[in-house]
Amino acid sequence: MKSKKIIDSKLDSSFHKVFKSSIKNYKKYKFSEGKWDSLKHINLLIQIEIDFDLKFTKNEVSKLITYLKFKEFLENINDKK
């Protein structure tokens, strides 16, 4: 089981790799608004799959549209392990 701090750090790193902006900025991003377009969404999903060694389902992909949703999802997976 990973600590929430480790999850936060890895998630921050994943977002930074894709969006190339400061943490304060991408925590406000939402899919389909501004810098978070469909291509960035696919790149982010792939990056998180790599960084966390997981695979998203089609259903999960459609729900993961904010930083907070990703964080909650990853914490829930972690709690189940």
N, C-alpha and C positions, 0 to 999 in steps of 0.2 A: 504494500500500500504506500503510495507516494503522499507526501505531505502537501497541503494546499499551497504552501509557499513554492514548492518545486513545480507544481502544476502552473501556478501563476507565472513563474519565471520562464518556463518552457513555452507557455502560451504567448507571453510577451515577445519572446524571441521569434516565434513563428509569425506573428503579426508584423514584427519589424522587418523580417526577411522579405515579406510580400509587399508591405506598404511603404517601407523605407521612410517612416516618419516617427516622430517622438511618441512615447507611450500615451501621453495625454491626448494626442490627436486621435489615434485609432480606437481608443476605448469609447469614443463618441460616434464612430462610424457605424453605419447600418447598411446592409446590402441594398443595392440599387440607389443609393444616395451618394452623390459626390464621387469620391475616389474608389468606392467599393462597387465596381461593376461586375458583370457576369464572369469576365475573364479573371479578375482578381479573386472572385469567389472560388473558382475552380483551382487557381494557384494556391489559395489559402487552405482549401480542403486537402490538397495534395501535400502541402508543407506540414500540416498538422498530422496527417496520416504518417508521414515519415518521422516527424519528431516524437510522436507518441506511440508509434508502432501499432497502429490500428487501421481499420477500414470502416468507412461510413456506409450506411445503407442509403438507398434512395429516399426513404422517409426521413431519415436524420438530416440529410443534406438540405431538404426544404425547410427545416425548422431552425437551422443554425445560421441566423441572419444578423447577429450582433456579437460583440466581444463577450458580453455577459452570458448569452445563450451557449457559446462555446465553453466558457468557463464552467457553467452549471453542468453541462453534458459531461465534461471531463471529470469533474468532481463526483458525479453520480456513478460513472464507470469505475472510478477509483474506489468508491465506497463498496461496490459489489465484489471487488476482488478480495 
